[in-house]
Amino acid sequence: MSPGESRPPTLLLGAGLLLVAFNLRPALTTVGPLLAGIRAETGLGAAGAAFLTTLPVLFLGLASALGPAISRRLGPDRGVLLAILVVAAGLALRALGGLLPLFLGACVSAAGIGLAGGLLPGLVKRDFPGHVGLVTGLYTMTLCLGAAAGSGLTVPLLDILPGGWAMALAAWAVPALLASLAWAPLALARTHGAASAAGGAMIQGIARHRLAWQVTGFMGLQSSLAYIAFAWLPSVLLDRGLGPAEAGFVASLMSLGQAPSALLVPTLAARAREQRAFVAALVSLTLGAFLGILLAPVALVAPLAVALGFGLGGTFGLGLTLIVLRARDPGSAAALSALAQGVGYAIAALGPFGFGLAHEAGGWNLSACVFATFALGALLFGLHAGKARTIAAG
């Protein structure tokens, strides 16, 4: 913060951050419950559906990598404002209907999500240095609540709103726009200094460390598990005999299950000397619960979905916490975040795409092997990333 800069009150900063966080998942979780209907209406094939679930994750990664450049030009606070406006614009595009606006809207909104996600860890490190675990947990929990709202309320919106699935998806632009209005005065109150002028060099500097790539591998592979679940769990549930509303409800239970672990895990992990035990327990829970949803009796899918959510929320919160804990200072945290989320989401994009193609080739059992492979990779990278070390970009 520059010498003459007035800092907005901490509570307002925290509230604004949480409002932004709420809107960083509905763009990704609202398509899944409607995917079967969209495919039936538009003729979208299996490969197209896999591409629809993959393309946004690629844009997440690309936009995350742009975070330092945007921060250098606008400052991180105004960069987040730009990001949430982009999310709202992408969601609104879906109101036009048809496959082209659906794909374009997915890419635009995902770019905004990726940009915000890349900038927020650095803001947490800067504005809440003594409460990194708690604030990361609150941010991650709120993000999961937004995911749950998207999964659980989109099918009811389809029944309420005119315009079919296009308007049900586009309606989520409204809370994103409201979040931008709340964040705008906070962002504009901060002056932009030159602290982040070396952002590109800092990413290159952080990338020289093996630990940075271990954090990146864990972030990307655990994210792939989440995006597989977001995109394909409703389809799995439909094939198991649930109706569209029931499948959306169970998917929302999964997202709600993320909230407690998203809050608890970062708080507890930040206090621990190292985080390897958290990695092992959460990845194992995630894999076991997902396999249970595929194979266990249908009566168990609801509690298993909650368990799956607990595992996914914990691994995601842990991934964000590792970015902050392994970085020595706010600038290094921003650089590590850009690397871990930029490259990590490119890795994560392989998850839903590979899962969908595996289902087309060999059914859900082959898809389960794909999920297990990504989980094993997340475990291996996470056990290294969880060791008590720090790195700096300089």
Long-range contacts (C-beta under 8 A, 24 or more apart in sequence): 1-126, 1-190, 1-193, 2-191, 2-193, 4-191, 5-190, 5-191, 5-193, 6-189, 7-190, 8-185, 8-186, 8-189, 8-190, 10-127, 10-128, 12-186, 13-127, 13-186, 14-128, 14-135, 14-138, 15-182, 16-182, 16-183, 16-186, 17-120, 17-123, 17-124, 17-135, 17-139, 18-138, 18-139, 18-142, 19-178, 19-179, 19-182, 19-183, 20-80, 20-83, 20-84, 20-116, 20-120, 20-179, 20-183, 21-120, 21-139, 21-140, 21-142, 21-143, 21-146, 22-142, 22-143, 22-145, 22-146, 22-149, 22-175, 22-179, 23-84, 23-87, 23-88, 23-146, 23-172, 23-175, 23-176, 23-179, 24-87, 24-113, 24-116, 24-117, 24-143, 24-146, 25-113, 25-143, 25-144, 25-146, 25-147, 25-150, 25-230, 25-255, 26-91, 26-146, 26-147, 26-149, 26-150, 26-172, 26-175, 26-176, 27-56, 27-87, 27-90, 27-91, 27-105, 27-106, 27-109, 27-110, 27-113, 27-150, 27-172, 28-56, 28-110, 28-113, 28-147, 28-150, 28-227, 28-230, 29-147, 29-148, 29-150, 29-151, 29-230, 29-251, 29-255, 30-150, 30-151, 30-154, 30-168, 30-169, 30-172, 31-102, 31-106, 31-169, 31-231, 32-151, 32-230, 32-231, 32-232, 32-233, 32-234, 32-235, 32-251, 33-151, 33-154, 33-155, 33-234, 33-244, 33-247, 33-248, 33-251, 34-154, 34-155, 34-158, 34-165, 34-168, 34-169, 34-244, 35-231, 35-234, 35-235, 36-234, 36-235, 36-238, 36-244, 37-158, 37-165, 37-244, 38-102, 38-165, 41-164, 41-165, 42-98, 42-99, 44-99, 46-356, 46-357, 46-359, 46-360, 47-356, 47-357, 47-360, 48-99, 49-356, 50-352, 50-353, 50-355, 50-356, 50-357, 50-360, 51-353, 52-102, 52-103, 52-106, 53-227, 53-230, 53-231, 53-232, 53-352, 53-353, 53-356, 54-349, 54-350, 54-352, 54-353, 54-356, 55-103, 55-106, 55-107, 55-110, 55-349, 56-106, 56-107, 56-109, 56-110, 57-110, 57-223, 57-227, 57-345, 57-348, 57-349, 57-351, 57-352, 58-110, 58-345, 58-346, 58-349, 59-106, 59-107, 59-108, 59-110, 59-111, 59-114, 60-110, 60-111, 60-113, 60-114, 60-117, 60-341, 60-345, 60-348, 60-349, 61-114, 61-341, 61-342, 61-343, 61-344, 61-345, 61-346, 61-348, 61-349, 62-111, 62-114, 62-342, 62-346, 63-110, 63-111, 63-112, 63-113, 63-114, 63-115, 63-118, 64-114, 64-115, 64-117, 64-118, 64-337, 64-338, 64-341, 64-342, 64-344, 64-345, 65-118, 65-203, 65-338, 65-339, 65-341, 65-342, 65-343, 66-115, 66-118, 66-342, 67-115, 67-118, 67-119, 67-199, 67-334, 67-337, 67-338, 67-341, 67-342, 68-196, 68-199, 68-200, 68-202, 68-203, 68-334, 68-335, 68-338, 69-199, 69-200, 70-115, 70-119, 71-119, 71-122, 71-196, 71-199, 71-334, 72-196, 72-197, 72-199, 72-200, 74-192, 75-187, 75-190, 75-191, 75-192, 75-193, 75-196, 76-119, 76-122, 76-123, 76-126, 76-196, 76-334, 77-123, 77-186, 77-187, 77-190, 77-192, 78-187, 78-188, 78-190, 78-192, 79-115, 79-119, 80-115, 80-116, 80-119, 80-120, 80-123, 80-183, 80-187, 81-180, 81-183, 81-184, 81-187, 81-188, 82-112, 82-115, 83-112, 83-113, 83-115, 83-116, 83-119, 84-112, 84-116, 84-176, 84-179, 84-180, 84-183, 85-112, 85-177, 85-180, 86-111, 86-112, 86-115, 87-112, 87-113, 87-116, 87-176, 88-112, 88-173, 88-176, 88-177, 88-180, 89-173, 91-169, 91-170, 91-172, 91-173, 91-176, 92-170, 92-173, 93-170, 94-166, 94-169, 94-170, 95-163, 95-166, 95-167, 95-169, 95-170, 95-173, 96-166, 97-163, 97-164, 97-166, 98-166, 101-166, 102-166, 102-169, 105-169, 105-170, 114-341, 114-342, 114-345, 117-337, 117-341, 118-334, 118-337, 118-338, 118-341, 118-342, 119-334, 119-337, 120-337, 121-320, 121-323, 121-324, 121-333, 121-334, 121-336, 121-337, 122-330, 122-331, 122-333, 122-334, 122-337, 124-324, 124-333, 125-324, 125-327, 125-329, 125-330, 125-333, 125-334, 126-330, 132-266, 132-270, 132-321, 132-324, 132-325, 133-266, 133-267, 133-268, 133-269, 133-270, 133-271, 133-321, 134-266, 134-267, 134-270, 136-266, 136-270, 136-317, 136-320, 136-321, 136-324, 137-262, 137-263, 137-264, 137-265, 137-266, 137-267, 137-317, 138-263, 139-320, 140-262, 140-263, 140-266, 140-313, 140-316, 140-317, 140-320, 141-258, 141-259, 141-260, 141-262, 141-263, 141-313, 141-317, 143-262, 144-255, 144-256, 144-258, 144-259, 144-262, 144-309, 144-313, 144-316, 145-255, 145-256, 145-259, 147-230, 147-255, 147-258, 148-252, 148-253, 148-254, 148-255, 148-256, 148-258, 148-259, 149-252, 149-255, 150-255, 151-230, 151-234, 151-248, 151-251, 151-252, 151-254, 151-255, 152-248, 152-249, 152-251, 152-252, 152-255, 152-256, 153-252, 154-248, 155-244, 155-245, 155-248, 156-245, 195-331, 196-331, 196-334, 198-331, 199-334, 199-335, 199-338, 201-393, 202-331, 202-332, 202-334, 202-335, 202-393, 202-394, 203-335, 203-338, 203-339, 203-393, 205-335, 205-392, 205-393, 205-394, 206-327, 206-332, 206-335, 206-336, 206-339, 206-391, 206-392, 206-393, 207-339, 209-391, 211-326, 211-384, 211-385, 211-387, 211-389, 211-391, 212-326, 212-336, 212-339, 212-340, 212-391, 214-381, 214-384, 214-385, 215-319, 215-322, 215-323, 215-326, 215-336, 215-340, 215-385, 216-339, 216-340, 216-343, 216-344, 216-347, 217-344, 217-347, 217-377, 217-378, 217-380, 217-381, 217-385, 218-279, 218-319, 218-322, 218-378, 218-381, 218-382, 218-385, 219-319, 219-322, 219-323, 219-340, 219-341, 219-344, 220-340, 220-343, 220-344, 220-345, 220-346, 220-347, 220-348, 221-347, 221-348, 221-374, 221-375, 221-377, 221-378, 221-381, 222-283, 222-286, 222-312, 222-315, 222-316, 222-318, 222-319, 222-378, 222-382, 223-316, 223-319, 223-344, 223-345, 223-347, 223-348, 223-351, 224-347, 224-348, 224-349, 224-350, 224-351, 224-352, 224-374, 224-378, 225-286, 225-290, 225-312, 225-315, 225-351, 225-371, 225-374, 225-375, 225-378, 226-312, 226-315, 226-316, 226-348, 227-348, 227-349, 227-351, 227-352, 228-351, 228-352, 228-355, 228-370, 228-371, 228-374, 229-254, 229-290, 229-308, 229-312, 230-352, 231-352, 231-355, 231-356, 232-352, 232-355, 232-356, 232-359, 232-367, 233-293, 233-305, 233-308, 236-293, 236-294, 236-364, 237-293, 237-301, 239-364, 240-298, 240-301, 241-298, 242-298, 242-301, 250-301, 250-302, 250-305, 251-305, 253-302, 253-305, 253-306, 253-309, 254-305, 254-306, 254-308, 254-309, 254-312, 255-309, 256-306, 256-309, 257-305, 257-306, 257-307, 257-308, 257-309, 257-310, 257-312, 257-313, 258-309, 258-310, 258-312, 258-313, 258-314, 258-316, 259-309, 259-313, 260-310, 260-313, 261-309, 261-310, 261-311, 261-313, 261-314, 261-317, 262-313, 262-314, 262-316, 262-317, 263-317, 264-314, 265-313, 265-314, 265-317, 265-318, 265-321, 266-317, 266-318, 266-320, 266-321, 269-317, 269-318, 269-321, 269-322, 269-325, 270-321, 270-324, 270-325, 273-388, 274-386, 274-387, 274-388, 275-318, 275-321, 275-322, 275-325, 275-382, 275-385, 275-386, 276-382, 276-383, 276-386, 276-387, 277-386, 278-314, 278-318, 278-386, 279-315, 279-318, 279-378, 279-379, 279-382, 279-383, 279-385, 279-386, 280-379, 280-382, 280-383, 282-311, 282-314, 282-315, 282-318, 283-311, 283-315, 283-375, 283-378, 283-379, 283-382, 284-379, 285-310, 285-311, 285-314, 286-311, 286-312, 286-315, 286-375, 287-311, 287-371, 287-372, 287-375, 290-368, 290-371, 291-368, 291-371, 291-372, 294-364, 294-365, 294-367, 294-368, 295-368, 315-378, 315-382, 318-382, 319-344, 322-385, 322-386, 325-390, 326-385, 326-389, 326-390, 326-391, 327-390, 327-391, 327-392, 328-390, 328-391, 328-392, 329-392, 331-393, 332-391, 332-392, 332-393, 332-394, 335-393, 336-391, 336-393
